[in-house]
């Protein structure tokens, strides 16, 4: 989580930074992961909790490569 906050402060200009950190905090506080994971374990099985992460990780990596500029800061 600290790495994502540092990326936000590097990517967004000063005028938009407050809004970006607010959205980041809101998404973090939703806490939908445990509820969705519990549903999957009950309905499908425990192994799906591990396999469902793969599409999210691939999407995050693609977004990281396309959106976040390289920085030495």
N, CA, C and O atoms as CSV, one atom per row, in Angstrom:
chain,resi,resn,atom,element,x,y,z
A,1,UNK,N,N,0.817,-1.203,0.000
A,1,UNK,CA,C,0.000,0.000,0.000
A,1,UNK,C,C,0.856,1.260,0.000
A,1,UNK,O,O,0.492,2.215,-0.685
A,2,UNK,N,N,1.967,1.322,0.723
A,2,UNK,CA,C,2.773,2.538,0.660
A,2,UNK,C,C,3.325,2.804,-0.744
A,2,UNK,O,O,3.479,3.959,-1.143
A,3,UNK,N,N,3.620,1.745,-1.482
A,3,UNK,CA,C,4.132,1.939,-2.848
A,3,UNK,C,C,3.075,2.570,-3.743
A,3,UNK,O,O,3.398,3.423,-4.569
A,4,UNK,N,N,1.818,2.163,-3.592
A,4,UNK,CA,C,0.774,2.762,-4.425
A,4,UNK,C,C,0.562,4.223,-4.081
A,4,UNK,O,O,0.280,5.030,-4.967
A,5,UNK,N,N,0.690,4.573,-2.830
A,5,UNK,CA,C,0.555,5.976,-2.438
A,5,UNK,C,C,1.697,6.814,-3.007
A,5,UNK,O,O,1.472,7.947,-3.430
A,6,UNK,N,N,2.901,6.287,-3.026
A,6,UNK,CA,C,4.019,7.030,-3.600
A,6,UNK,C,C,3.872,7.173,-5.113
A,6,UNK,O,O,4.294,8.180,-5.681
A,7,UNK,N,N,3.279,6.179,-5.771
A,7,UNK,CA,C,3.019,6.293,-7.208
A,7,UNK,C,C,1.996,7.389,-7.460
A,7,UNK,O,O,2.138,8.163,-8.407
A,8,UNK,N,N,0.975,7.463,-6.629
A,8,UNK,CA,C,-0.048,8.514,-6.783
A,8,UNK,C,C,0.578,9.891,-6.654
A,8,UNK,O,O,0.287,10.780,-7.454
A,9,UNK,N,N,1.434,10.081,-5.656
A,9,UNK,CA,C,2.045,11.397,-5.469
A,9,UNK,C,C,3.002,11.750,-6.598
A,9,UNK,O,O,3.255,12.928,-6.851
A,10,UNK,N,N,3.534,10.747,-7.274
A,10,UNK,CA,C,4.445,11.001,-8.387
A,10,UNK,C,C,3.698,11.251,-9.697
A,10,UNK,O,O,4.131,12.072,-10.505
A,11,UNK,N,N,2.584,10.554,-9.914
A,11,UNK,CA,C,1.873,10.622,-11.190
A,11,UNK,C,C,0.943,11.833,-11.274
A,11,UNK,O,O,0.883,12.491,-12.313
A,12,UNK,N,N,0.222,12.134,-10.203
A,12,UNK,CA,C,-0.781,13.197,-10.253
A,12,UNK,C,C,-0.167,14.556,-9.930
A,12,UNK,O,O,0.665,14.665,-9.030
A,13,UNK,N,N,-0.576,15.592,-10.664
A,13,UNK,CA,C,-0.107,16.940,-10.326
A,13,UNK,C,C,-0.670,17.393,-8.978
A,13,UNK,O,O,-1.647,16.828,-8.486
A,14,UNK,N,N,-0.059,18.398,-8.396
A,14,UNK,CA,C,-0.420,18.857,-7.054
A,14,UNK,C,C,-1.907,19.189,-6.934
A,14,UNK,O,O,-2.508,18.930,-5.892
A,15,UNK,N,N,-2.512,19.760,-7.983
A,15,UNK,CA,C,-3.923,20.152,-7.924
A,15,UNK,C,C,-4.867,18.950,-7.844
A,15,UNK,O,O,-5.944,19.047,-7.255
A,16,UNK,N,N,-4.474,17.832,-8.425
A,16,UNK,CA,C,-5.331,16.640,-8.469
A,16,UNK,C,C,-4.971,15.616,-7.400
A,16,UNK,O,O,-5.683,14.626,-7.232
A,17,UNK,N,N,-3.904,15.835,-6.693
A,17,UNK,CA,C,-3.402,14.841,-5.745
A,17,UNK,C,C,-4.375,14.555,-4.605
A,17,UNK,O,O,-4.515,13.405,-4.190
A,18,UNK,N,N,-5.040,15.573,-4.099
A,18,UNK,CA,C,-5.973,15.374,-2.995
A,18,UNK,C,C,-7.122,14.463,-3.407
A,18,UNK,O,O,-7.510,13.566,-2.659
A,19,UNK,N,N,-7.662,14.695,-4.591
A,19,UNK,CA,C,-8.755,13.858,-5.089
A,19,UNK,C,C,-8.277,12.420,-5.321
A,19,UNK,O,O,-8.993,11.474,-4.995
A,20,UNK,N,N,-7.082,12.252,-5.879
A,20,UNK,CA,C,-6.554,10.914,-6.147
A,20,UNK,C,C,-6.341,10.130,-4.850
A,20,UNK,O,O,-6.657,8.943,-4.782
A,21,UNK,N,N,-5.809,10.788,-3.830
A,21,UNK,CA,C,-5.603,10.111,-2.546
A,21,UNK,C,C,-6.943,9.796,-1.890
A,21,UNK,O,O,-7.071,8.769,-1.223
A,22,UNK,N,N,-7.933,10.651,-2.063
A,22,UNK,CA,C,-9.274,10.370,-1.540
A,22,UNK,C,C,-9.904,9.152,-2.193
A,22,UNK,O,O,-10.499,8.317,-1.512
A,23,UNK,N,N,-9.777,9.048,-3.509
A,23,UNK,CA,C,-10.314,7.870,-4.217
A,23,UNK,C,C,-9.555,6.616,-3.796
A,23,UNK,O,O,-10.155,5.559,-3.600
A,24,UNK,N,N,-8.242,6.733,-3.657
A,24,UNK,CA,C,-7.417,5.611,-3.220
A,24,UNK,C,C,-7.870,5.114,-1.854
A,24,UNK,O,O,-7.977,3.908,-1.633
A,25,UNK,N,N,-8.135,6.035,-0.942
A,25,UNK,CA,C,-8.594,5.680,0.401
A,25,UNK,C,C,-9.981,5.045,0.366
A,25,UNK,O,O,-10.232,4.065,1.068
A,26,UNK,N,N,-10.883,5.595,-0.446
A,26,UNK,CA,C,-12.232,5.037,-0.543
A,26,UNK,C,C,-12.213,3.606,-1.058
A,26,UNK,O,O,-12.901,2.741,-0.517
A,27,UNK,N,N,-11.441,3.356,-2.087
A,27,UNK,CA,C,-11.373,2.006,-2.657
A,27,UNK,C,C,-10.770,1.041,-1.639
A,27,UNK,O,O,-11.219,-0.100,-1.522
A,28,UNK,N,N,-9.767,1.489,-0.910
A,28,UNK,CA,C,-9.138,0.634,0.100
A,28,UNK,C,C,-10.106,0.304,1.232
A,28,UNK,O,O,-10.080,-0.802,1.772
A,29,UNK,N,N,-10.954,1.255,1.590
A,29,UNK,CA,C,-11.874,1.062,2.717
A,29,UNK,C,C,-13.117,0.254,2.366
A,29,UNK,O,O,-13.856,-0.158,3.261
A,30,UNK,N,N,-13.357,0.021,1.088
A,30,UNK,CA,C,-14.534,-0.767,0.707
A,30,UNK,C,C,-14.481,-2.176,1.297
A,30,UNK,O,O,-15.489,-2.686,1.787
A,31,UNK,N,N,-13.333,-2.788,1.251
A,31,UNK,CA,C,-13.160,-4.101,1.854
A,31,UNK,C,C,-14.004,-5.192,1.213
A,31,UNK,O,O,-14.538,-6.053,1.913
A,32,UNK,N,N,-14.130,-5.166,-0.097
A,32,UNK,CA,C,-14.935,-6.173,-0.775
A,32,UNK,C,C,-14.216,-7.505,-0.939
A,32,UNK,O,O,-14.860,-8.526,-1.178
A,33,UNK,N,N,-12.906,-7.512,-0.817
A,33,UNK,CA,C,-12.127,-8.740,-0.999
A,33,UNK,C,C,-12.521,-9.859,-0.051
A,33,UNK,O,O,-12.783,-10.969,-0.513
A,34,UNK,N,N,-12.576,-9.619,1.257
A,34,UNK,CA,C,-12.950,-10.702,2.170
A,34,UNK,C,C,-14.372,-11.221,1.944
A,34,UNK,O,O,-14.608,-12.425,2.043
A,35,UNK,N,N,-15.308,-10.341,1.645
A,35,UNK,CA,C,-16.691,-10.777,1.408
A,35,UNK,C,C,-16.773,-11.630,0.142
A,35,UNK,O,O,-17.423,-12.675,0.132
A,36,UNK,N,N,-16.118,-11.182,-0.915
A,36,UNK,CA,C,-16.135,-11.931,-2.167
A,36,UNK,C,C,-15.396,-13.255,-2.020
A,36,UNK,O,O,-15.829,-14.272,-2.561
A,37,UNK,N,N,-14.284,-13.246,-1.290
A,37,UNK,CA,C,-13.541,-14.481,-1.049
A,37,UNK,C,C,-14.355,-15.489,-0.250
A,37,UNK,O,O,-14.322,-16.684,-0.545
A,38,UNK,N,N,-15.085,-15.021,0.755
A,38,UNK,CA,C,-15.943,-15.915,1.530
A,38,UNK,C,C,-17.047,-16.522,0.692
A,38,UNK,O,O,-17.374,-17.699,0.842
A,39,UNK,N,N,-17.623,-15.720,-0.190
A,39,UNK,CA,C,-18.662,-16.226,-1.094
A,39,UNK,C,C,-18.089,-17.319,-2.000
A,39,UNK,O,O,-18.704,-18.370,-2.180
A,40,UNK,N,N,-16.912,-17.063,-2.568
A,40,UNK,CA,C,-16.307,-18.065,-3.454
A,40,UNK,C,C,-15.996,-19.359,-2.717
A,40,UNK,O,O,-16.213,-20.443,-3.257
A,41,UNK,N,N,-15.498,-19.264,-1.510
A,41,UNK,CA,C,-15.176,-20.466,-0.746
A,41,UNK,C,C,-16.440,-21.268,-0.462
A,41,UNK,O,O,-16.427,-22.495,-0.564
A,42,UNK,N,N,-17.524,-20.597,-0.111
A,42,UNK,CA,C,-18.781,-21.289,0.183
A,42,UNK,C,C,-19.403,-21.910,-1.056
A,42,UNK,O,O,-19.890,-23.040,-1.010
A,43,UNK,N,N,-19.389,-21.178,-2.161
A,43,UNK,CA,C,-20.111,-21.621,-3.353
A,43,UNK,C,C,-19.305,-22.505,-4.297
A,43,UNK,O,O,-19.840,-23.460,-4.859
A,44,UNK,N,N,-18.026,-22.198,-4.476
A,44,UNK,CA,C,-17.243,-22.893,-5.495
A,44,UNK,C,C,-16.174,-23.791,-4.879
A,44,UNK,O,O,-16.007,-24.932,-5.308
A,45,UNK,N,N,-15.460,-23.301,-3.897
A,45,UNK,CA,C,-14.393,-24.072,-3.275
A,45,UNK,C,C,-13.210,-23.181,-2.947
A,45,UNK,O,O,-13.062,-22.096,-3.509
A,46,UNK,N,N,-12.383,-23.636,-2.049
A,46,UNK,CA,C,-11.276,-22.829,-1.558
A,46,UNK,C,C,-10.196,-22.526,-2.574
A,46,UNK,O,O,-9.543,-21.487,-2.480
A,47,UNK,N,N,-9.989,-23.401,-3.543
A,47,UNK,CA,C,-8.920,-23.205,-4.519
A,47,UNK,C,C,-9.186,-21.989,-5.412
A,47,UNK,O,O,-8.247,-21.351,-5.888
A,48,UNK,N,N,-10.451,-21.673,-5.636
A,48,UNK,CA,C,-10.776,-20.547,-6.524
A,48,UNK,C,C,-10.287,-19.218,-5.979
A,48,UNK,O,O,-10.054,-18.289,-6.753
A,49,UNK,N,N,-10.126,-19.103,-4.675
A,49,UNK,CA,C,-9.634,-17.855,-4.089
A,49,UNK,C,C,-8.227,-17.554,-4.610
A,49,UNK,O,O,-7.876,-16.391,-4.809
A,50,UNK,N,N,-7.435,-18.581,-4.829
A,50,UNK,CA,C,-6.078,-18.383,-5.333
A,50,UNK,C,C,-6.072,-18.158,-6.847
A,50,UNK,O,O,-5.311,-17.325,-7.340
A,51,UNK,N,N,-6.903,-18.883,-7.586
A,51,UNK,CA,C,-6.926,-18.756,-9.042
A,51,UNK,C,C,-7.562,-17.453,-9.516
A,51,UNK,O,O,-7.224,-16.957,-10.591
A,52,UNK,N,N,-8.473,-16.897,-8.732
A,52,UNK,CA,C,-9.153,-15.675,-9.177
A,52,UNK,C,C,-8.227,-14.468,-9.181
A,52,UNK,O,O,-8.541,-13.459,-9.813
A,53,UNK,N,N,-7.108,-14.546,-8.498
A,53,UNK,CA,C,-6.171,-13.425,-8.438
A,53,UNK,C,C,-5.424,-13.218,-9.748
A,53,UNK,O,O,-4.997,-12.100,-10.038
A,54,UNK,N,N,-5.261,-14.244,-10.528
A,54,UNK,CA,C,-4.451,-14.164,-11.746
A,54,UNK,C,C,-4.958,-13.087,-12.707
A,54,UNK,O,O,-4.148,-12.276,-13.155
A,55,UNK,N,N,-6.255,-13.028,-13.054
A,55,UNK,CA,C,-6.696,-11.967,-13.970
A,55,UNK,C,C,-6.486,-10.564,-13.400
A,55,UNK,O,O,-6.148,-9.643,-14.144
A,56,UNK,N,N,-6.679,-10.392,-12.102
A,56,UNK,CA,C,-6.480,-9.078,-11.481
A,56,UNK,C,C,-5.013,-8.664,-11.515
A,56,UNK,O,O,-4.695,-7.502,-11.769
A,57,UNK,N,N,-4.132,-9.607,-11.261
A,57,UNK,CA,C,-2.700,-9.305,-11.289
A,57,UNK,C,C,-2.260,-8.957,-12.711
A,57,UNK,O,O,-1.487,-8.018,-12.904
A,58,UNK,N,N,-2.736,-9.693,-13.697
A,58,UNK,CA,C,-2.381,-9.400,-15.086
A,58,UNK,C,C,-2.906,-8.037,-15.522
A,58,UNK,O,O,-2.209,-7.293,-16.212
A,59,UNK,N,N,-4.130,-7.707,-15.123
A,59,UNK,CA,C,-4.691,-6.398,-15.458
A,59,UNK,C,C,-3.919,-5.284,-14.767
A,59,UNK,O,O,-3.681,-4.233,-15.361
A,60,UNK,N,N,-3.527,-5.507,-13.517
A,60,UNK,CA,C,-2.757,-4.493,-12.788
A,60,UNK,C,C,-1.384,-4.280,-13.415
A,60,UNK,O,O,-0.919,-3.144,-13.516
A,61,UNK,N,N,-0.740,-5.346,-13.830
A,61,UNK,CA,C,0.566,-5.215,-14.475
A,61,UNK,C,C,0.459,-4.493,-15.809
A,61,UNK,O,O,1.299,-3.654,-16.132
A,62,UNK,N,N,-0.572,-4.815,-16.589
A,62,UNK,CA,C,-0.768,-4.122,-17.864
A,62,UNK,C,C,-1.041,-2.638,-17.638
A,62,UNK,O,O,-0.496,-1.789,-18.343
A,63,UNK,N,N,-1.880,-2.328,-16.659
A,63,UNK,CA,C,-2.157,-0.929,-16.350
A,63,UNK,C,C,-0.925,-0.205,-15.857
A,63,UNK,O,O,-0.703,0.958,-16.194
A,64,UNK,N,N,-0.129,-0.884,-15.066
A,64,UNK,CA,C,1.106,-0.294,-14.561
A,64,UNK,C,C,2.043,0.067,-15.706
A,64,UNK,O,O,2.634,1.146,-15.712
A,65,UNK,N,N,2.175,-0.824,-16.661
A,65,UNK,CA,C,3.089,-0.581,-17.784
A,65,UNK,C,C,2.562,0.500,-18.727
A,65,UNK,O,O,3.348,1.234,-19.327
A,66,UNK,N,N,1.257,0.602,-18.858
A,66,UNK,CA,C,0.681,1.566,-19.795
A,66,UNK,C,C,0.466,2.949,-19.188
A,66,UNK,O,O,0.600,3.951,-19.890
A,67,UNK,N,N,0.142,3.025,-17.927
A,67,UNK,CA,C,-0.284,4.296,-17.344
A,67,UNK,C,C,0.782,4.976,-16.516
A,67,UNK,O,O,0.947,6.193,-16.610
A,68,UNK,N,N,1.511,4.225,-15.707
A,68,UNK,CA,C,2.456,4.821,-14.772
A,68,UNK,C,C,3.783,5.098,-15.487
A,68,UNK,O,O,4.409,4.180,-16.016
A,69,UNK,N,N,4.209,6.367,-15.501
A,69,UNK,CA,C,5.487,6.677,-16.166
A,69,UNK,C,C,6.660,6.221,-15.311
A,69,UNK,O,O,6.545,6.056,-14.096
A,70,UNK,N,N,7.791,6.021,-15.978
A,70,UNK,CA,C,8.996,5.624,-15.257
A,70,UNK,C,C,9.500,6.811,-14.441
A,70,UNK,O,O,9.482,7.952,-14.904
A,71,UNK,N,N,9.943,6.528,-13.234
A,71,UNK,CA,C,10.401,7.592,-12.350
A,71,UNK,C,C,11.578,7.092,-11.530
A,71,UNK,O,O,11.618,5.926,-11.137
A,72,UNK,N,N,12.517,7.957,-11.276
A,72,UNK,CA,C,13.666,7.631,-10.433
A,72,UNK,C,C,13.490,8.191,-9.028
A,72,UNK,O,O,14.355,8.002,-8.173
A,73,UNK,N,N,12.362,8.887,-8.780
A,73,UNK,CA,C,12.110,9.486,-7.466
A,73,UNK,C,C,11.797,8.461,-6.418
A,73,UNK,O,O,11.563,8.812,-5.262
